Amino acid sequence: MASRSSSPISGIQSLLRDERFWKIAFQALIVLFVVNLLWHFSATLNDNMIGRGIKFGFSFLKNPAGFAIGESLLDYKAQDTYSKVIQVGIITRSELMIVGVILATTVGITAGVASFSDNWLLYKISRAYVGLVRNVPLLLQLFFWYLAVFFSFPAPKTPFIFPTKELSWFVVSKKGIYIPGPEFTPATWTGLILLAVSLLLIGLFFRSLKVVRKGSFRGGIGPLLGYGFSLLMIPVVVVVEFLLLFNWNNEKGLYFKGAFPSLMSSPQGLWVIGLLALLIPLVLLARWRTHVIVEQGQSGKNQLIAIALILLLGLLVFLFAFGWEGPIAATKDDGTFTGGVTGGLKLSLEYAAIVTGLTFYTGAFIAEIVRAGIQSVSQGQWEAARSLGLNSGLSMRMVVFPQALRVIIPPLNSEFANLAKNSSLALAIGYPDLYSVANTTFNQTGRPVEVFLLMMGTYLIINLLISVNMNQLNSAVQFRER
């Protein structure tokens, strides 16, 4: 009888001594604490809003905004709703982020690789650039670029034209910077931005599929929640991808068409789709060539020729199908300038300042990341490359840099996220990005909580998409052990 009565007690004791039980219990307590804290904050907020006669909600987004925006890729007018204002800010923010990431990565990689150059002048310029820019606050740099550089441009009636008035490639004045550009409509530019965002969502989709396929929900409540979140994200991403890529209605709720309808609205957009279609045979040929070289020991010359022909075709389409045109400064009969400019691509001074500031500031940090990644590659790899007869440039490009990527990409993730967040400083120089239009919105509506929730959600989604895709890229460049 004693042994029977003691068996349940021994079972409880064994459970309390089980480390897995305490891990799950601790995580469950943390989740309950966080949920209770959020519930308390939301209840307090709701009570305060009711006390002031304000009801929480987003119905104000249907009201007319009543203010204009200087730069917008969407067809926006002052009498449009606040929901359209927010979407204009999101599109503008996405454009700024995409351009900034591309340019900052280019500048950072160039400066990082230049720090290993045998050229003394190139090495010193690289180190001086990194040392100076990294130690000056970004806001101060934005004011420098905007007020000291771009705002010192000549008046519109006396512009700076390069190289000549008859053959103008660049027209620069206080009215803006005009450069050669394709004949893209605002809808085409919007389609390209939506397409880039859709590619980030595709990375989230494949990440969710990988988690669900592996069933990585064992070992605690945390992985279980991650598994459930990934399972939920699959249909959500599919629906959002459809809206971003194939939505044909730009009247209800979403004030833009999907990426492909926007691109198909102009001949240049159709050529963009054609260029994207060329990526499929390029990827297949590259994999085929790798397989032929590794598995069959052949040279892969035929596949290389096919890749070169496709690249040549893409270059011809890029140069001749987009309707490139340069800016032309308008003149009177006596040859004096009127201040107007036709053709080309216009960059406002505010846009040029925020892009330049973000590019060089973030590029300096990326340069240090690239330098650290290259230094992580052992000296023996350099010596092995030189023993094969490769010069310094080929050694860097073909041997050292590919191995350095596994060290470069993780911190690069943080820099891209910082760039996305630092772009909110565009408000300081008057560029109408998401934070700027949201700031005007909550000042007019008296709804700071709802507007800030929208902004926080947008920033959170952007940074999560960057993190997921950079983690995917990091997994792809890691060494595979056999």
C-alpha positions in Angstrom: 0.0 0.0 0.0 2.8 2.4 0.8 4.4 1.8 -2.6 1.1 2.6 -4.4 0.6 5.9 -2.5 4.1 7.0 -3.2 4.0 6.5 -7.0 2.1 9.7 -7.9 4.4 11.7 -5.7 7.5 10.3 -7.4 5.9 11.2 -10.8 5.4 14.8 -9.7 8.9 14.9 -8.4 10.3 13.6 -11.7 8.4 16.2 -13.6 9.7 19.0 -11.3 13.2 17.7 -11.9 12.8 17.6 -15.7 14.7 20.5 -17.2 12.4 20.6 -20.3 9.4 21.2 -18.1 11.0 24.3 -16.5 12.0 25.6 -19.8 8.5 25.4 -21.1 7.0 26.7 -17.9 9.4 29.7 -17.8 8.5 30.6 -21.4 4.8 30.3 -20.7 5.1 32.6 -17.7 7.0 35.2 -19.8 4.3 35.0 -22.5 1.6 35.5 -19.9 3.4 38.4 -18.3 3.9 40.2 -21.7 0.3 39.6 -22.7 -0.9 40.9 -19.3 1.4 44.0 -19.6 0.1 44.8 -23.1 -3.5 44.4 -21.9 -2.8 46.7 -19.0 -1.3 49.4 -21.3 -4.1 49.1 -23.8 -6.8 49.4 -21.1 -5.1 52.4 -19.6 -4.7 54.0 -23.0 -8.4 53.3 -23.8 -9.5 54.8 -20.5 -7.5 58.0 -21.1 -8.8 58.4 -24.6 -12.4 57.9 -23.4 -11.8 60.5 -20.7 -10.9 63.0 -23.4 -13.8 62.1 -25.6 -11.7 60.3 -28.2 -12.6 56.8 -29.5 -9.8 54.6 -30.7 -10.1 53.7 -34.4 -8.9 54.3 -37.9 -12.0 55.7 -39.4 -10.3 59.1 -39.8 -8.3 57.6 -42.7 -11.3 58.0 -44.9 -11.4 61.8 -44.3 -9.9 64.3 -46.8 -6.3 65.1 -46.0 -6.3 68.7 -47.2 -2.6 69.2 -47.7 -0.3 68.8 -50.7 2.9 66.7 -51.0 5.8 67.9 -53.0 6.9 64.6 -54.4 4.7 61.6 -55.1 4.8 58.7 -57.5 1.1 58.2 -56.9 -1.6 60.5 -58.4 -2.2 62.4 -55.2 -4.2 65.6 -54.7 -4.8 67.6 -51.6 -8.5 66.5 -51.4 -7.5 62.8 -51.3 -7.9 60.8 -48.1 -5.5 60.2 -45.3 -5.2 56.6 -46.2 -3.8 57.6 -49.6 -1.4 60.0 -47.8 0.0 57.1 -45.7 0.4 54.9 -48.8 2.2 57.7 -50.6 4.6 57.9 -47.6 5.1 54.1 -47.7 5.9 54.1 -51.4 8.3 57.1 -51.0 10.0 55.4 -48.0 10.4 52.1 -50.0 11.9 54.0 -53.0 14.4 55.8 -50.7 15.3 52.6 -48.9 15.9 50.6 -52.1 18.0 53.3 -53.8 19.9 53.8 -50.5 20.7 50.1 -50.0 22.0 49.7 -53.6 24.2 52.9 -53.6 25.4 52.4 -50.0 26.4 48.8 -50.7 28.2 49.8 -53.9 30.1 52.6 -52.1 30.9 50.4 -49.0 32.2 47.5 -51.0 34.3 49.8 -53.2 35.8 51.6 -50.1 36.3 48.3 -48.2 38.1 46.6 -51.1 40.1 49.8 -51.8 41.6 49.6 -48.2 43.6 46.6 -49.5 44.7 48.3 -52.7 48.4 48.5 -53.6 47.8 52.0 -54.8 48.9 54.4 -52.0 46.5 57.2 -52.9 43.5 55.0 -53.3 44.2 53.4 -49.9 44.6 56.7 -48.1 41.4 58.1 -49.7 39.5 55.0 -48.5 40.7 55.2 -44.9 40.2 59.0 -44.7 36.6 58.6 -46.0 35.7 55.9 -43.5 37.4 57.7 -40.6 35.7 61.0 -41.3 32.2 60.0 -42.2 31.8 57.4 -39.4 32.5 59.9 -36.7 30.2 62.7 -37.8 26.5 62.5 -36.9 24.2 61.7 -39.8 21.9 64.6 -39.1 24.8 67.0 -39.3 25.9 65.4 -42.6 22.4 65.8 -44.0 22.4 69.5 -43.2 25.8 69.8 -44.8 24.8 68.1 -48.0 21.5 70.1 -48.2 22.5 73.6 -47.1 26.2 73.7 -47.9 26.3 71.7 -51.1 23.0 71.4 -52.9 21.5 74.7 -51.8 24.5 76.5 -53.1 23.7 75.6 -56.6 23.1 78.5 -59.1 19.7 80.0 -59.7 17.4 78.3 -62.2 18.0 81.1 -64.8 21.8 80.5 -64.6 22.1 76.7 -64.3 25.3 74.7 -64.4 25.2 72.5 -67.6 27.6 69.7 -68.3 29.3 69.3 -70.7 27.8 71.9 -73.1 24.5 73.7 -73.7 24.0 71.8 -77.0 24.8 68.4 -75.5 23.7 68.5 -71.9 24.0 65.5 -69.7 23.5 67.2 -66.4 21.6 70.4 -65.6 22.0 71.6 -62.0 20.3 74.5 -60.3 18.3 75.3 -57.2 15.3 74.0 -59.0 16.8 70.5 -58.9 19.3 68.1 -60.5 18.4 66.8 -64.0 20.2 63.7 -65.3 19.7 61.4 -68.3 16.8 59.0 -67.5 14.4 56.6 -69.2 10.9 57.5 -70.3 9.3 55.8 -67.3 5.9 57.0 -66.1 5.2 57.3 -62.4 3.2 54.0 -62.7 6.3 52.3 -64.1 8.5 53.5 -61.2 5.8 52.4 -58.7 5.7 49.0 -60.4 9.5 48.6 -59.9 9.2 49.5 -56.2 6.4 47.1 -55.6 8.3 44.4 -57.5 11.3 44.9 -55.2 9.1 44.7 -52.1 7.5 41.5 -53.5 10.9 39.9 -53.8 11.5 40.6 -50.1 8.1 38.9 -49.3 9.1 35.9 -51.4 12.1 35.5 -49.1 9.7 35.5 -46.1 7.5 32.9 -47.9 10.4 30.5 -48.5 11.6 31.0 -44.9 8.1 30.1 -43.6 8.0 27.0 -45.9 11.4 25.9 -44.6 10.3 26.2 -40.9 7.0 24.3 -41.6 8.7 21.6 -43.7 11.4 20.9 -41.0 8.8 21.0 -38.3 11.1 23.0 -36.0 8.5 23.3 -33.2 10.1 20.9 -30.7 11.8 21.9 -27.5 9.6 24.6 -25.9 6.8 27.1 -26.4 9.1 29.6 -28.2 9.8 27.3 -31.2 6.1 26.2 -31.1 5.0 29.8 -31.5 7.6 30.4 -34.3 6.2 27.3 -36.1 2.6 28.6 -35.7 3.6 32.0 -36.9 5.4 30.6 -40.0 2.3 28.4 -40.7 0.1 31.5 -40.5 2.4 33.6 -42.7 2.2 31.4 -45.7 -1.4 32.3 -46.7 -0.9 35.9 -45.6 2.1 36.3 -47.8 0.3 34.7 -50.7 -2.6 37.2 -50.4 -0.3 40.2 -50.0 1.9 39.1 -52.9 -1.2 38.9 -55.1 -2.2 42.5 -54.1 1.3 43.8 -54.7 1.9 41.9 -58.0 -1.4 41.4 -59.7 -3.9 43.9 -58.2 -5.7 45.7 -61.1 -8.0 47.9 -59.0 -6.5 51.1 -57.7 -9.7 52.7 -56.4 -10.8 50.9 -53.3 -8.4 50.8 -50.3 -5.1 50.4 -52.3 -4.4 53.5 -54.4 -1.9 51.8 -56.6 -2.1 48.9 -59.1 0.0 45.8 -58.7 3.6 45.6 -60.0 2.8 43.9 -63.3 -0.3 45.9 -64.2 1.7 49.1 -63.5 4.6 47.9 -65.6 2.3 46.8 -68.4 0.7 50.3 -68.6 3.7 51.6 -70.7 6.0 50.1 -73.4 9.0 50.7 -71.3 7.4 48.7 -68.5 6.9 45.8 -70.9 10.6 45.9 -71.7 11.3 45.8 -68.0 9.2 42.6 -67.7 11.2 41.2 -70.7 14.5 41.9 -68.9 13.2 40.1 -65.8 12.2 37.1 -67.9 15.9 36.9 -69.2 17.0 36.2 -65.6 15.4 32.7 -65.8 17.6 31.3 -68.7 20.6 33.1 -67.1 20.1 31.2 -63.8 19.5 27.9 -65.5 22.6 28.3 -67.8 24.8 29.3 -64.8 23.7 26.1 -62.9 24.2 24.0 -66.0 27.7 25.4 -66.5 28.6 24.7 -62.8 27.3 21.1 -63.2 29.2 20.5 -66.4 32.4 21.9 -64.9 32.2 20.1 -61.5 30.5 16.8 -62.5 31.8 16.2 -66.0 35.1 18.0 -66.0 34.3 20.1 -69.1 35.2 23.7 -69.7 31.6 25.0 -69.9 32.5 27.2 -72.8 29.2 26.7 -74.7 27.2 27.7 -71.7 29.4 30.7 -71.1 28.9 31.9 -74.7 25.1 31.5 -74.3 25.3 33.6 -71.0 27.3 36.3 -72.8 24.7 36.5 -75.6 21.8 36.8 -73.2 23.7 39.5 -71.3 24.4 41.3 -74.6 20.7 41.2 -75.5 19.8 42.6 -72.1 22.3 45.4 -72.5 20.9 46.3 -75.9 17.4 46.4 -74.4 18.5 48.5 -71.5 20.3 51.0 -73.8 17.8 51.3 -76.7 14.3 50.2 -75.5 13.8 52.5 -72.5 13.8 55.7 -74.4 16.7 57.4 -72.6 16.8 61.2 -73.0 19.0 63.9 -71.5 17.8 67.1 -69.9 17.4 70.2 -72.1 17.4 73.7 -70.5 14.8 75.9 -72.1 16.1 79.2 -73.6 14.6 82.4 -75.1 15.3 83.7 -78.6 18.2 85.7 -77.3 19.8 82.5 -75.8 19.2 83.3 -72.1 17.7 80.6 -70.0 14.1 80.7 -68.8 14.7 78.4 -65.8 12.7 75.5 -67.2 14.1 72.1 -68.1 12.5 69.4 -70.3 13.4 65.8 -70.5 15.6 63.7 -68.3 15.1 62.6 -64.7 14.6 65.2 -62.1 16.0 64.8 -58.6 14.8 67.4 -56.1 17.5 68.9 -53.8 15.8 67.3 -50.8 15.9 63.9 -52.4 19.5 64.2 -53.6 20.6 65.3 -50.1 18.9 62.5 -48.2 20.1 59.9 -50.7 23.7 61.2 -50.7 23.8 61.5 -46.9 22.4 58.0 -46.3 24.7 56.5 -49.1 28.0 57.9 -47.7 27.1 57.5 -44.1 26.0 53.9 -44.3 28.6 53.1 -46.9 31.4 54.0 -44.4 30.1 51.4 -42.0 29.7 48.8 -44.7 33.3 49.5 -45.8 34.5 48.6 -42.3 32.4 45.4 -42.4 33.9 44.5 -45.8 37.4 45.2 -44.5 36.9 43.0 -41.5 35.4 40.2 -43.6 38.4 40.3 -46.0 40.8 40.2 -43.1 39.1 37.1 -41.7 40.2 35.1 -44.8 43.6 33.5 -44.0 46.8 34.7 -45.6 47.2 31.3 -47.1 44.3 31.9 -49.5 46.1 35.0 -50.8 49.3 33.1 -51.3 47.4 30.2 -53.0 45.8 32.6 -55.4 49.1 34.3 -56.2 50.7 30.9 -56.8 48.1 30.2 -59.5 49.2 33.4 -61.3 46.3 35.6 -60.2 47.0 39.3 -59.7 45.6 41.2 -56.7 42.3 42.1 -58.4 41.5 38.6 -59.5 42.6 37.2 -56.2 40.2 39.5 -54.4 37.3 38.9 -56.8 37.6 35.1 -57.3 39.2 33.7 -54.1 39.1 36.1 -51.1 35.9 38.0 -51.4 33.6 35.0 -51.9 35.0 33.5 -48.7 34.6 36.8 -46.8 30.9 36.9 -47.5 30.1 34.5 -44.6 31.5 37.1 -42.3 30.3 40.2 -44.1 26.6 39.4 -44.5 25.5 39.1 -40.8 26.5 42.6 -39.8 25.4 43.9 -43.1 21.9 42.9 -42.0 22.1 45.5 -39.2 23.4 48.2 -41.5 20.5 47.8 -43.9 18.0 48.0 -41.1 19.8 51.1 -39.8 19.5 52.7 -43.2 15.8 52.0 -43.3 15.3 53.6 -39.9 17.7 56.5 -40.5 15.7 57.5 -43.6 13.2 59.1 -41.2 15.7 61.9 -40.8 14.5 63.1 -44.2 11.9 65.2 -42.2 14.8 67.5 -41.1 15.4 68.7 -44.7 11.8 68.7 -45.8 11.7 65.5 -47.9 8.1 64.0 -47.7 8.7 60.5 -46.7 6.5 58.4 -44.4 7.5 60.1 -41.2 6.9 63.5 -42.7 3.4 62.9 -44.0 2.5 60.9 -40.8 3.7 63.8 -38.7 1.4 66.2 -40.6 -1.4 63.7 -40.4 -1.5 63.3 -36.6 -1.1 67.1 -36.1 -4.2 67.7 -38.2 -6.3 64.8 -36.9 -5.2 64.7 -33.3 -4.8 60.9 -33.6 -1.1 60.4 -32.7 -1.7 56.9 -31.2 -3.2 55.4 -34.4 -0.8 57.2 -36.7 2.2 56.1 -34.7 0.9 52.5 -34.6 0.8 52.6 -38.4 4.3 54.0 -38.6 5.7 51.4 -36.1 4.0 48.6 -38.0 5.5 49.8 -41.3 9.0 50.1 -39.9 8.7 46.7 -38.2 7.6 45.0 -41.3 10.4 46.6 -43.4 13.1 45.6 -40.9 11.7 42.0 -40.5 11.7 41.6 -44.3 15.3 42.8 -44.5 16.3 40.5 -41.6 14.6 37.4 -43.1 16.1 37.9 -46.5 19.6 38.6 -45.2 19.4 35.5 -43.0 18.4 33.5 -46.1 21.4 34.9 -48.0 23.7 34.2 -45.1 22.6 30.6 -45.1 23.3 30.4 -48.8 27.0 31.5 -48.5 28.0 29.4 -45.5 30.3 26.5 -46.0 28.6 23.1 -46.3 30.4 20.4 -44.4 30.3 16.9 -45.8 
